[in-house]
Amino acid sequence: MIGILVITHGDLGKGLLSTVSMLVQDNDMLESIGFFPGQGAEDLQKKIVEKLDYMNSCEGVLCFVDMLGGTPSNVVSEFVVRDKNQKIKLVAGVNLPILIEAIALRYSMKLPELVSHILGVGKNSIIDVGEILLGGMKSS
């Protein structure tokens, strides 16, 4: 099984996991960490170490962050670079569809394969619904 860790600004990760729990029963090795005003990168790093230690028995850990370039992304990136066994992967731009997909497939896929798969899901989950609904109604 692959552990999943969602690290975001504020309570976004906690909210996503709360929503996921309405749709998916599997919450084993599924954790979130919030980064709040007044905290520093060192505070976040300590929390991440605790969660990664907790998930040490997993085949790997897939970390999701809310956005590339923010403190959560930058701090997790340091762990990814130092991870000689490539047991930690990082995906920026977490959303509900990719999180649900990762949870559903984390028992049946290896970590690199799972990352590749959810990147495709992520690209397909952002849709201009108006284009779909009104696309056939364009006049010539």
Backbone as a chain_set.jsonl record, in Angstrom:
{"seq": "MIGILVITHGDLGKGLLSTVSMLVQDNDMLESIGFFPGQGAEDLQKKIVEKLDYMNSCEGVLCFVDMLGGTPSNVVSEFVVRDKNQKIKLVAGVNLPILIEAIALRYSMKLPELVSHILGVGKNSIIDVGEILLGGMKSS", "coords": {"N": [[0.836, -1.181, 0.0], [0.416, 2.258, -0.691], [1.163, 5.145, 1.077], [-0.615, 8.197, 1.659], [-0.153, 11.614, 1.754], [-1.307, 14.77, 2.365], [-0.437, 18.016, 1.994], [-1.016, 21.276, 2.697], [-1.695, 24.824, 2.352], [-3.227, 26.288, 5.108], [-6.395, 24.861, 6.051], [-7.065, 23.347, 3.828], [-6.207, 20.756, 2.948], [-7.143, 19.139, 5.05], [-9.881, 19.571, 4.737], [-10.279, 18.474, 2.174], [-9.695, 15.763, 2.697], [-11.719, 15.211, 4.518], [-13.938, 15.452, 2.861], [-13.346, 13.414, 1.031], [-13.696, 11.222, 2.697], [-16.418, 10.943, 2.711], [-16.909, 9.714, 0.357], [-15.182, 7.596, -0.061], [-14.245, 4.72, 1.69], [-11.772, 3.941, 2.633], [-9.365, 4.951, 4.764], [-6.88, 4.451, 5.735], [-3.525, 5.125, 6.444], [-3.667, 7.718, 5.42], [-3.224, 10.983, 5.472], [-3.149, 14.46, 6.557], [-1.555, 17.67, 6.525], [-1.555, 20.921, 7.697], [-0.416, 24.169, 6.804], [0.138, 27.117, 8.421], [-0.383, 30.712, 9.013], [2.273, 32.346, 10.675], [3.741, 30.106, 11.157], [6.838, 28.52, 10.378], [9.044, 27.249, 7.786], [10.582, 25.315, 9.024], [8.931, 24.382, 11.06], [6.952, 23.116, 9.567], [8.492, 21.183, 8.308], [9.212, 19.514, 10.465], [6.689, 18.422, 11.129], [6.168, 16.994, 8.796], [8.233, 15.095, 8.835], [7.41, 13.595, 11.071], [4.989, 12.472, 10.073], [5.942, 11.034, 7.84], [7.607, 9.2, 9.126], [5.637, 7.798, 10.519], [4.365, 6.609, 8.361], [6.202, 4.82, 7.485], [6.093, 2.054, 7.068], [4.804, 1.716, 4.69], [4.782, 1.064, 1.102], [5.616, 3.244, -0.205], [5.29, 6.846, -0.279], [2.922, 9.072, -1.357], [2.88, 12.37, -1.845], [0.796, 15.14, -1.809], [0.456, 18.525, -2.721], [-0.915, 21.851, -2.489], [-0.123, 23.893, -4.293], [2.45, 24.547, -6.659], [5.595, 25.812, -5.743], [4.917, 27.06, -3.369], [5.369, 27.168, 0.241], [4.693, 24.547, 1.382], [5.136, 22.899, -0.916], [7.84, 23.491, -1.491], [9.153, 22.581, 0.833], [8.495, 19.817, 0.902], [9.684, 19.083, -1.477], [12.384, 19.068, -0.819], [12.557, 16.719, 0.683], [11.965, 14.846, -1.296], [14.162, 15.12, -3.031], [16.238, 14.262, -1.368], [15.571, 11.625, -0.986], [16.819, 8.718, -1.523], [15.865, 6.188, -2.157], [13.659, 6.612, -3.638], [11.056, 6.598, -2.586], [9.32, 8.548, -2.007], [7.074, 10.637, -3.524], [5.983, 13.599, -5.201], [3.193, 15.535, -5.953], [1.929, 18.432, -7.291], [-0.873, 20.617, -7.034], [-3.245, 19.5, -5.968], [-6.429, 17.964, -6.187], [-9.893, 16.995, -5.793], [-10.726, 14.817, -7.584], [-8.202, 13.572, -8.342], [-7.207, 12.823, -5.918], [-9.097, 10.984, -4.926], [-8.814, 9.015, -6.905], [-6.142, 8.238, -6.501], [-6.306, 7.123, -3.945], [-8.016, 4.985, -4.451], [-6.468, 3.376, -6.128], [-4.072, 2.806, -4.887], [-3.32, 0.382, -3.781], [-2.989, -1.352, -5.838], [-1.14, -0.427, -7.678], [2.262, 0.456, -8.388], [4.299, 3.07, -6.975], [5.542, 4.957, -8.936], [3.981, 4.363, -11.218], [1.416, 4.958, -10.31], [1.605, 7.735, -9.891], [2.008, 8.631, -12.532], [-0.435, 7.837, -13.658], [-2.372, 9.349, -12.16], [-1.684, 11.916, -12.891], [-2.606, 12.081, -15.485], [-5.346, 11.781, -14.964], [-5.766, 14.109, -13.537], [-5.355, 16.102, -15.5], [-7.517, 15.566, -17.131], [-9.61, 16.142, -15.453], [-10.135, 18.786, -15.2], [-12.275, 20.871, -16.622], [-13.958, 22.772, -19.088], [-17.056, 23.259, -18.609], [-19.14, 24.686, -19.72], [-18.382, 24.804, -22.393], [-18.767, 22.165, -23.133], [-21.524, 21.875, -22.654], [-22.632, 23.897, -24.255], [-21.326, 23.693, -26.612], [-22.336, 22.361, -28.921], [-24.214, 24.115, -29.74], [-23.445, 26.287, -31.173], [-23.735, 28.852, -33.555], [-23.418, 29.068, -37.141]], "CA": [[0.0, 0.0, 0.0], [1.091, 3.549, -0.744], [0.605, 6.146, 1.974], [-0.939, 9.468, 1.013], [0.007, 12.751, 2.646], [-1.762, 15.999, 1.721], [0.148, 19.15, 2.712], [-1.565, 22.472, 2.056], [-1.869, 26.052, 3.123], [-4.468, 26.271, 5.875], [-7.135, 23.613, 6.267], [-7.518, 22.779, 2.562], [-5.975, 19.304, 2.953], [-8.082, 18.544, 6.011], [-11.196, 19.618, 4.098], [-10.302, 17.485, 1.098], [-9.786, 14.416, 3.282], [-13.058, 15.088, 5.092], [-14.832, 15.201, 1.731], [-13.011, 12.082, 0.523], [-14.257, 10.208, 3.597], [-17.825, 10.767, 2.352], [-16.981, 8.985, -0.902], [-14.291, 6.438, -0.028], [-14.154, 4.214, 3.056], [-10.381, 3.652, 2.98], [-8.634, 6.1, 5.3], [-5.642, 3.956, 6.317], [-2.323, 5.811, 5.963], [-4.148, 8.882, 4.683], [-2.996, 12.039, 6.448], [-2.975, 15.819, 6.048], [-0.836, 18.645, 7.337], [-1.829, 22.295, 7.314], [0.621, 25.179, 7.042], [-0.642, 28.281, 8.829], [0.366, 31.94, 9.29], [3.063, 32.308, 11.901], [4.609, 28.931, 11.133], [7.957, 28.583, 9.455], [9.349, 26.027, 7.04], [11.106, 24.326, 9.971], [7.767, 23.78, 11.736], [6.334, 22.204, 8.612], [9.427, 20.075, 8.106], [9.077, 18.613, 11.614], [5.42, 17.691, 10.994], [6.31, 16.052, 7.683], [9.075, 13.999, 9.333], [6.55, 12.751, 11.916], [4.047, 11.714, 9.229], [6.706, 10.069, 7.041], [7.999, 8.131, 10.051], [4.417, 7.033, 10.771], [4.055, 5.863, 7.139], [7.424, 4.1, 7.107], [5.801, 0.677, 6.661], [4.186, 1.734, 3.355], [5.678, 0.853, -0.042], [6.024, 4.585, -0.611], [4.355, 7.883, 0.143], [2.568, 10.045, -2.374], [2.568, 13.652, -1.22], [0.085, 16.127, -2.611], [0.457, 19.895, -2.204], [-1.914, 22.658, -3.174], [0.424, 24.638, -5.428], [3.889, 24.524, -6.876], [6.312, 27.016, -5.365], [4.581, 27.495, -2.015], [6.177, 26.542, 1.287], [4.524, 23.089, 1.426], [5.815, 22.32, -2.078], [9.286, 23.643, -1.349], [9.645, 21.728, 1.915], [8.403, 18.422, 0.478], [10.685, 18.893, -2.539], [13.652, 18.72, -0.17], [12.474, 15.298, 1.031], [12.018, 14.083, -2.551], [15.548, 15.165, -3.517], [17.089, 13.471, -0.469], [15.061, 10.26, -0.918], [17.622, 7.873, -2.419], [15.092, 5.006, -2.542], [12.522, 7.096, -4.424], [9.821, 6.16, -1.945], [8.49, 9.735, -1.799], [6.756, 11.359, -4.757], [5.266, 14.843, -4.936], [2.323, 16.06, -7.001], [1.385, 19.749, -6.957], [-2.173, 20.889, -7.625], [-4.192, 18.473, -5.506], [-7.868, 18.193, -6.308], [-10.661, 15.849, -5.327], [-10.662, 13.639, -8.463], [-6.938, 12.828, -8.306], [-7.058, 12.254, -4.578], [-9.932, 9.781, -4.893], [-8.191, 8.027, -7.793], [-4.941, 7.736, -5.833], [-6.732, 6.253, -2.847], [-8.614, 3.775, -5.023], [-5.494, 2.547, -6.846], [-2.787, 2.728, -4.182], [-3.006, -1.009, -3.442], [-2.773, -2.136, -7.052], [-0.099, 0.157, -8.529], [3.508, 0.924, -7.784], [4.286, 4.52, -6.826], [5.734, 5.708, -10.191], [2.839, 4.114, -12.087], [0.291, 5.697, -9.744], [1.82, 9.157, -10.178], [1.75, 8.826, -13.955], [-1.875, 7.691, -13.883], [-3.164, 10.454, -11.613], [-1.416, 13.131, -13.659], [-3.573, 12.042, -16.586], [-6.664, 12.036, -14.39], [-5.82, 15.531, -13.208], [-5.526, 16.881, -16.737], [-8.865, 15.332, -17.642], [-10.632, 16.52, -14.483], [-10.374, 20.228, -15.285], [-13.092, 20.901, -17.826], [-14.85, 23.898, -19.353], [-18.364, 22.618, -18.721], [-19.924, 25.473, -20.666], [-18.005, 24.375, -23.744], [-19.429, 20.877, -23.369], [-22.972, 22.075, -22.707], [-23.036, 24.807, -25.322], [-20.492, 23.461, -27.797], [-23.134, 21.972, -30.069], [-25.237, 25.129, -30.012], [-22.828, 27.42, -31.861], [-24.296, 29.127, -34.88], [-22.366, 29.235, -38.132]], "C": [[0.882, 1.246, 0.0], [0.382, 4.499, 0.22], [0.359, 7.438, 1.212], [-0.919, 10.568, 2.061], [-0.335, 14.022, 1.875], [-1.292, 17.177, 2.569], [-0.282, 20.422, 1.998], [-1.47, 23.695, 2.958], [-3.212, 25.968, 3.833], [-5.072, 24.882, 5.985], [-7.61, 22.953, 4.973], [-7.368, 21.259, 2.545], [-6.928, 18.583, 3.876], [-9.481, 18.505, 5.409], [-11.328, 18.609, 2.976], [-10.455, 16.072, 1.662], [-11.137, 14.178, 3.944], [-14.071, 14.777, 3.987], [-14.6, 13.811, 1.159], [-13.665, 11.009, 1.392], [-15.753, 9.988, 3.362], [-17.968, 9.826, 1.156], [-16.198, 7.68, -0.9], [-14.125, 6.004, 1.419], [-12.719, 4.043, 3.541], [-9.677, 4.913, 3.486], [-7.34, 5.683, 5.996], [-4.454, 4.653, 5.653], [-2.671, 6.964, 5.02], [-4.145, 10.052, 5.665], [-2.917, 13.404, 5.769], [-2.189, 16.654, 7.05], [-1.199, 20.021, 6.801], [-0.664, 23.197, 7.657], [-0.098, 26.509, 7.258], [0.232, 29.513, 9.056], [1.078, 31.841, 10.64], [3.963, 31.092, 11.997], [5.726, 29.16, 10.124], [8.163, 27.25, 8.756], [9.848, 24.927, 7.973], [9.977, 23.621, 10.714], [7.107, 22.749, 10.835], [7.204, 20.975, 8.387], [9.308, 19.052, 9.24], [7.799, 17.779, 11.518], [5.511, 16.648, 9.887], [7.156, 14.854, 8.108], [8.241, 13.044, 10.181], [5.625, 11.875, 11.076], [4.788, 10.673, 8.39], [7.196, 8.917, 7.906], [6.812, 7.211, 10.333], [4.086, 6.123, 9.579], [5.221, 5.017, 6.648], [7.159, 2.68, 6.609], [5.173, 0.592, 5.263], [5.24, 1.479, 2.276], [6.238, 2.171, -0.565], [4.987, 5.567, -0.109], [4.165, 8.857, -1.014], [2.118, 11.308, -1.658], [1.87, 14.545, -2.235], [0.23, 17.477, -1.932], [-0.522, 20.702, -3.045], [-1.357, 23.405, -4.38], [1.943, 24.569, -5.467], [4.491, 25.859, -6.447], [5.975, 27.571, -3.994], [5.442, 26.757, -1.0], [5.94, 25.032, 1.388], [5.258, 22.38, 0.282], [7.329, 22.365, -1.921], [9.861, 22.718, -0.284], [9.59, 20.253, 1.505], [9.428, 18.121, -0.616], [12.037, 18.507, -1.96], [13.682, 17.241, 0.206], [12.599, 14.43, -0.218], [13.452, 14.007, -3.062], [16.458, 14.287, -2.673], [16.717, 11.994, -0.428], [15.772, 9.373, -1.941], [16.855, 6.652, -2.924], [13.869, 5.348, -3.391], [11.2, 6.564, -3.906], [8.885, 7.328, -1.66], [8.32, 10.426, -3.143], [5.898, 12.563, -4.388], [4.471, 15.257, -6.163], [1.745, 17.378, -6.504], [0.066, 19.944, -7.69], [-3.221, 19.877, -7.236], [-5.629, 18.922, -5.775], [-8.586, 16.902, -5.942], [-10.59, 14.645, -6.276], [-9.337, 12.873, -8.379], [-6.704, 12.188, -6.935], [-7.872, 10.96, -4.455], [-9.304, 8.675, -5.742], [-6.955, 7.414, -7.13], [-5.288, 6.775, -4.709], [-7.25, 4.925, -3.39], [-7.57, 2.833, -5.612], [-4.181, 2.311, -6.087], [-2.405, 1.329, -3.714], [-2.575, -1.802, -4.671], [-1.686, -1.585, -7.975], [1.139, 0.47, -7.712], [3.49, 2.453, -7.815], [4.517, 5.276, -8.145], [4.548, 5.566, -11.159], [1.608, 4.906, -11.612], [0.414, 7.187, -10.053], [1.501, 9.451, -11.637], [0.254, 8.786, -14.253], [-2.648, 8.907, -13.382], [-2.86, 11.779, -12.305], [-2.36, 13.208, -14.856], [-4.987, 12.341, -16.11], [-6.818, 13.523, -14.082], [-6.053, 16.4, -14.429], [-6.942, 16.739, -17.278], [-9.964, 15.78, -16.688], [-10.916, 18.012, -14.472], [-11.011, 20.494, -16.644], [-13.874, 22.209, -17.906], [-16.229, 23.316, -19.625], [-19.257, 23.375, -19.702], [-19.639, 25.091, -22.1], [-18.687, 23.057, -24.095], [-20.935, 21.083, -23.549], [-23.415, 22.898, -23.909], [-22.293, 24.601, -26.627], [-21.272, 23.124, -29.041], [-24.149, 23.017, -30.478], [-24.672, 26.344, -30.749], [-23.485, 27.608, -33.228], [-23.177, 29.387, -35.865], [-22.384, 30.573, -38.801]], "O": [[1.949, 1.273, 0.612], [-0.84, 4.638, 0.184], [1.046, 7.734, 0.235], [-1.567, 10.475, 3.104], [0.28, 14.314, 0.849], [-1.699, 17.321, 3.722], [0.047, 20.625, 0.829], [-1.203, 23.598, 4.156], [-4.22, 25.614, 3.221], [-4.368, 23.873, 6.007], [-8.477, 22.08, 5.017], [-8.301, 20.55, 2.169], [-7.464, 17.532, 3.525], [-10.191, 17.51, 5.557], [-12.364, 17.959, 2.837], [-11.252, 15.28, 1.159], [-11.644, 13.057, 3.929], [-14.954, 13.937, 4.163], [-15.556, 13.106, 0.837], [-14.136, 9.997, 0.874], [-16.297, 8.96, 3.766], [-19.018, 9.213, 0.964], [-16.518, 6.762, -1.654], [-13.886, 6.841, 2.29], [-12.48, 4.004, 4.748], [-9.424, 5.836, 2.712], [-6.765, 6.461, 6.757], [-4.397, 4.754, 4.428], [-2.051, 7.148, 3.973], [-4.967, 10.103, 6.58], [-2.655, 13.5, 4.57], [-2.167, 16.375, 8.249], [-1.156, 20.256, 5.593], [-0.002, 23.013, 8.679], [-0.845, 26.971, 6.395], [1.439, 29.391, 9.266], [0.533, 31.315, 11.611], [4.861, 31.054, 12.838], [5.57, 29.897, 9.151], [7.531, 26.251, 9.097], [9.576, 23.747, 7.749], [10.047, 22.419, 10.97], [6.75, 21.655, 11.273], [6.698, 19.858, 8.289], [9.306, 17.848, 8.986], [7.815, 16.579, 11.791], [4.989, 15.542, 10.027], [6.826, 13.717, 7.773], [8.346, 11.826, 10.034], [5.492, 10.679, 11.335], [4.311, 9.548, 8.244], [7.199, 7.77, 7.459], [6.965, 5.99, 10.38], [3.592, 5.01, 9.759], [5.216, 4.552, 5.509], [7.931, 2.158, 5.805], [5.031, -0.503, 4.719], [6.436, 1.656, 2.508], [7.233, 2.185, -1.291], [3.944, 5.179, 0.417], [5.127, 9.389, -1.568], [1.106, 11.314, -0.956], [2.312, 14.679, -3.376], [0.138, 17.572, -0.708], [-0.906, 20.307, -4.145], [-2.047, 23.539, -5.391], [2.614, 24.539, -4.436], [3.945, 26.918, -6.761], [6.669, 28.46, -3.501], [6.164, 25.825, -1.353], [6.914, 24.285, 1.473], [5.926, 21.37, 0.504], [8.016, 21.38, -2.191], [10.93, 22.138, -0.471], [10.547, 19.516, 1.74], [9.976, 17.021, -0.668], [12.758, 17.704, -2.551], [14.714, 16.584, 0.066], [13.266, 13.395, -0.195], [13.906, 12.942, -3.481], [17.355, 13.634, -3.206], [17.475, 11.188, 0.111], [15.357, 9.299, -3.098], [17.157, 6.135, -4.0], [13.131, 4.456, -3.809], [10.338, 6.137, -4.675], [7.787, 7.135, -1.137], [9.297, 10.758, -3.814], [5.179, 12.545, -3.389], [5.004, 15.322, -7.271], [1.144, 17.437, -5.432], [-0.096, 19.495, -8.824], [-4.006, 19.439, -8.077], [-5.982, 20.09, -5.612], [-7.964, 15.85, -5.8], [-10.406, 13.527, -5.796], [-9.347, 11.642, -8.348], [-6.075, 11.136, -6.828], [-7.377, 9.959, -3.937], [-9.274, 7.518, -5.324], [-6.751, 6.202, -7.196], [-4.644, 5.74, -4.542], [-6.949, 3.864, -2.842], [-7.761, 1.617, -5.599], [-3.273, 1.671, -6.617], [-1.269, 1.116, -3.29], [-1.875, -2.808, -4.553], [-1.348, -2.23, -8.968], [1.068, 0.716, -6.508], [2.749, 3.054, -8.592], [3.736, 6.178, -8.45], [4.164, 6.524, -11.829], [0.859, 5.451, -12.424], [-0.566, 7.827, -10.435], [0.801, 10.417, -11.94], [-0.256, 9.608, -15.014], [-3.492, 9.44, -14.102], [-3.701, 12.678, -12.303], [-2.853, 14.284, -15.194], [-5.735, 13.063, -16.77], [-7.866, 14.118, -14.334], [-6.859, 17.33, -14.392], [-7.5, 17.692, -17.822], [-11.134, 15.801, -17.069], [-11.847, 18.458, -13.8], [-10.365, 20.36, -17.684], [-14.391, 22.692, -16.898], [-16.53, 22.926, -20.752], [-20.041, 22.765, -20.43], [-20.547, 25.056, -22.931], [-19.131, 22.863, -25.227], [-21.543, 20.538, -24.471], [-24.455, 22.623, -24.508], [-22.589, 25.252, -27.63], [-20.902, 23.564, -30.129], [-24.872, 22.831, -31.457], [-25.38, 27.336, -30.922], [-23.75, 26.646, -33.949], [-22.109, 29.868, -35.487], [-21.545, 30.844, -39.661]]}, "num_chains": 1, "name": "protein.A"}
